[in-house]
Amino acid sequence: MTKIGTFDAAEFWKNAYAHQRGKLLKKVKVPEDQILILANKKYLELPAALRYEIETSGIQKKDLL
């Protein structure tokens, strides 16, 4: 059984600028109007399902910088 790789989204979110957060949200297919709202929230304020999607999506930090 393979281990699910996770992305340290909380650490990235804390250190990222809004445009980097927006890029991350686009990669997990969040609608454009929601990106503007969610990019300015703290990571723990995001819906749990969205946090799970971000963490298990396979996105690498180098893809977002």
mmCIF file of the C-alpha atoms, coordinates in Angstrom:
data_MODEL
# 
_entry.id   MODEL 
# 
loop_
_atom_site.group_PDB 
_atom_site.id 
_atom_site.type_symbol 
_atom_site.label_atom_id 
_atom_site.label_alt_id 
_atom_site.label_comp_id 
_atom_site.label_asym_id 
_atom_site.label_entity_id 
_atom_site.label_seq_id 
_atom_site.pdbx_PDB_ins_code 
_atom_site.Cartn_x 
_atom_site.Cartn_y 
_atom_site.Cartn_z 
_atom_site.occupancy 
_atom_site.B_iso_or_equiv 
_atom_site.pdbx_formal_charge 
_atom_site.auth_seq_id 
_atom_site.auth_comp_id 
_atom_site.auth_asym_id 
_atom_site.auth_atom_id 
_atom_site.pdbx_PDB_model_num 
ATOM 1  C CA . MET A 1 1  ? 0.000   0.000  0.000  1.00 0.00 ? 1  MET A CA 1 
ATOM 2  C CA . THR A 1 2  ? 1.412   3.379  -0.941 1.00 0.00 ? 2  THR A CA 1 
ATOM 3  C CA . LYS A 1 3  ? 1.536   6.260  1.454  1.00 0.00 ? 3  LYS A CA 1 
ATOM 4  C CA . ILE A 1 4  ? -0.455  9.353  0.544  1.00 0.00 ? 4  ILE A CA 1 
ATOM 5  C CA . GLY A 1 5  ? 1.937   12.240 0.002  1.00 0.00 ? 5  GLY A CA 1 
ATOM 6  C CA . THR A 1 6  ? 0.831   15.476 1.580  1.00 0.00 ? 6  THR A CA 1 
ATOM 7  C CA . PHE A 1 7  ? 1.732   19.089 0.925  1.00 0.00 ? 7  PHE A CA 1 
ATOM 8  C CA . ASP A 1 8  ? 2.575   21.232 3.968  1.00 0.00 ? 8  ASP A CA 1 
ATOM 9  C CA . ALA A 1 9  ? -0.110  23.706 3.063  1.00 0.00 ? 9  ALA A CA 1 
ATOM 10 C CA . ALA A 1 10 ? -0.362  25.409 6.448  1.00 0.00 ? 10 ALA A CA 1 
ATOM 11 C CA . GLU A 1 11 ? 3.309   26.408 6.368  1.00 0.00 ? 11 GLU A CA 1 
ATOM 12 C CA . PHE A 1 12 ? 3.092   27.505 2.723  1.00 0.00 ? 12 PHE A CA 1 
ATOM 13 C CA . TRP A 1 13 ? -0.082  29.502 3.403  1.00 0.00 ? 13 TRP A CA 1 
ATOM 14 C CA . LYS A 1 14 ? 1.495   31.292 6.374  1.00 0.00 ? 14 LYS A CA 1 
ATOM 15 C CA . ASN A 1 15 ? 4.527   32.420 4.342  1.00 0.00 ? 15 ASN A CA 1 
ATOM 16 C CA . ALA A 1 16 ? 2.880   33.019 0.947  1.00 0.00 ? 16 ALA A CA 1 
ATOM 17 C CA . TYR A 1 17 ? 1.717   36.258 -0.637 1.00 0.00 ? 17 TYR A CA 1 
ATOM 18 C CA . ALA A 1 18 ? -1.884  36.521 -1.848 1.00 0.00 ? 18 ALA A CA 1 
ATOM 19 C CA . HIS A 1 19 ? -0.985  35.882 -5.500 1.00 0.00 ? 19 HIS A CA 1 
ATOM 20 C CA . GLN A 1 20 ? 0.804   32.657 -4.505 1.00 0.00 ? 20 GLN A CA 1 
ATOM 21 C CA . ARG A 1 21 ? -2.215  31.575 -2.491 1.00 0.00 ? 21 ARG A CA 1 
ATOM 22 C CA . GLY A 1 22 ? -4.414  32.349 -5.501 1.00 0.00 ? 22 GLY A CA 1 
ATOM 23 C CA . LYS A 1 23 ? -2.212  30.203 -7.707 1.00 0.00 ? 23 LYS A CA 1 
ATOM 24 C CA . LEU A 1 24 ? -2.592  27.313 -5.260 1.00 0.00 ? 24 LEU A CA 1 
ATOM 25 C CA . LEU A 1 25 ? -6.375  27.726 -5.163 1.00 0.00 ? 25 LEU A CA 1 
ATOM 26 C CA . LYS A 1 26 ? -6.522  27.769 -8.990 1.00 0.00 ? 26 LYS A CA 1 
ATOM 27 C CA . LYS A 1 27 ? -4.634  24.469 -9.107 1.00 0.00 ? 27 LYS A CA 1 
ATOM 28 C CA . VAL A 1 28 ? -7.340  22.815 -7.004 1.00 0.00 ? 28 VAL A CA 1 
ATOM 29 C CA . LYS A 1 29 ? -10.039 24.325 -9.258 1.00 0.00 ? 29 LYS A CA 1 
ATOM 30 C CA . VAL A 1 30 ? -11.589 26.896 -6.926 1.00 0.00 ? 30 VAL A CA 1 
ATOM 31 C CA . PRO A 1 31 ? -13.910 29.328 -8.802 1.00 0.00 ? 31 PRO A CA 1 
ATOM 32 C CA . GLU A 1 32 ? -12.367 32.740 -9.521 1.00 0.00 ? 32 GLU A CA 1 
ATOM 33 C CA . ASP A 1 33 ? -14.853 34.688 -7.385 1.00 0.00 ? 33 ASP A CA 1 
ATOM 34 C CA . GLN A 1 34 ? -14.079 32.448 -4.390 1.00 0.00 ? 34 GLN A CA 1 
ATOM 35 C CA . ILE A 1 35 ? -10.310 32.819 -4.846 1.00 0.00 ? 35 ILE A CA 1 
ATOM 36 C CA . LEU A 1 36 ? -10.525 36.527 -4.070 1.00 0.00 ? 36 LEU A CA 1 
ATOM 37 C CA . ILE A 1 37 ? -12.278 35.784 -0.779 1.00 0.00 ? 37 ILE A CA 1 
ATOM 38 C CA . LEU A 1 38 ? -10.319 32.712 0.310  1.00 0.00 ? 38 LEU A CA 1 
ATOM 39 C CA . ALA A 1 39 ? -6.825  34.027 -0.486 1.00 0.00 ? 39 ALA A CA 1 
ATOM 40 C CA . ASN A 1 40 ? -7.099  36.567 2.332  1.00 0.00 ? 40 ASN A CA 1 
ATOM 41 C CA . LYS A 1 41 ? -8.285  34.120 4.994  1.00 0.00 ? 41 LYS A CA 1 
ATOM 42 C CA . LYS A 1 42 ? -6.121  32.212 7.442  1.00 0.00 ? 42 LYS A CA 1 
ATOM 43 C CA . TYR A 1 43 ? -5.492  28.600 6.467  1.00 0.00 ? 43 TYR A CA 1 
ATOM 44 C CA . LEU A 1 44 ? -7.566  27.172 9.311  1.00 0.00 ? 44 LEU A CA 1 
ATOM 45 C CA . GLU A 1 45 ? -10.519 29.347 8.259  1.00 0.00 ? 45 GLU A CA 1 
ATOM 46 C CA . LEU A 1 46 ? -10.716 27.517 4.907  1.00 0.00 ? 46 LEU A CA 1 
ATOM 47 C CA . PRO A 1 47 ? -13.352 24.784 4.619  1.00 0.00 ? 47 PRO A CA 1 
ATOM 48 C CA . ALA A 1 48 ? -12.066 21.378 5.749  1.00 0.00 ? 48 ALA A CA 1 
ATOM 49 C CA . ALA A 1 49 ? -12.808 19.767 2.383  1.00 0.00 ? 49 ALA A CA 1 
ATOM 50 C CA . LEU A 1 50 ? -10.728 22.402 0.592  1.00 0.00 ? 50 LEU A CA 1 
ATOM 51 C CA . ARG A 1 51 ? -7.816  21.971 3.016  1.00 0.00 ? 51 ARG A CA 1 
ATOM 52 C CA . TYR A 1 52 ? -7.922  18.210 2.436  1.00 0.00 ? 52 TYR A CA 1 
ATOM 53 C CA . GLU A 1 53 ? -7.963  18.715 -1.339 1.00 0.00 ? 53 GLU A CA 1 
ATOM 54 C CA . ILE A 1 54 ? -4.951  21.043 -1.148 1.00 0.00 ? 54 ILE A CA 1 
ATOM 55 C CA . GLU A 1 55 ? -2.955  18.733 1.098  1.00 0.00 ? 55 GLU A CA 1 
ATOM 56 C CA . THR A 1 56 ? -3.577  15.578 -0.951 1.00 0.00 ? 56 THR A CA 1 
ATOM 57 C CA . SER A 1 57 ? -3.509  17.080 -4.453 1.00 0.00 ? 57 SER A CA 1 
ATOM 58 C CA . GLY A 1 58 ? 0.144   16.255 -5.073 1.00 0.00 ? 58 GLY A CA 1 
ATOM 59 C CA . ILE A 1 59 ? 1.081   19.899 -5.605 1.00 0.00 ? 59 ILE A CA 1 
ATOM 60 C CA . GLN A 1 60 ? 4.694   20.739 -4.859 1.00 0.00 ? 60 GLN A CA 1 
ATOM 61 C CA . LYS A 1 61 ? 5.900   24.037 -3.407 1.00 0.00 ? 61 LYS A CA 1 
ATOM 62 C CA . LYS A 1 62 ? 8.188   24.560 -6.411 1.00 0.00 ? 62 LYS A CA 1 
ATOM 63 C CA . ASP A 1 63 ? 5.098   24.568 -8.685 1.00 0.00 ? 63 ASP A CA 1 
ATOM 64 C CA . LEU A 1 64 ? 3.734   27.600 -6.866 1.00 0.00 ? 64 LEU A CA 1 
ATOM 65 C CA . LEU A 1 65 ? 6.788   29.850 -6.591 1.00 0.00 ? 65 LEU A CA 1 
# 
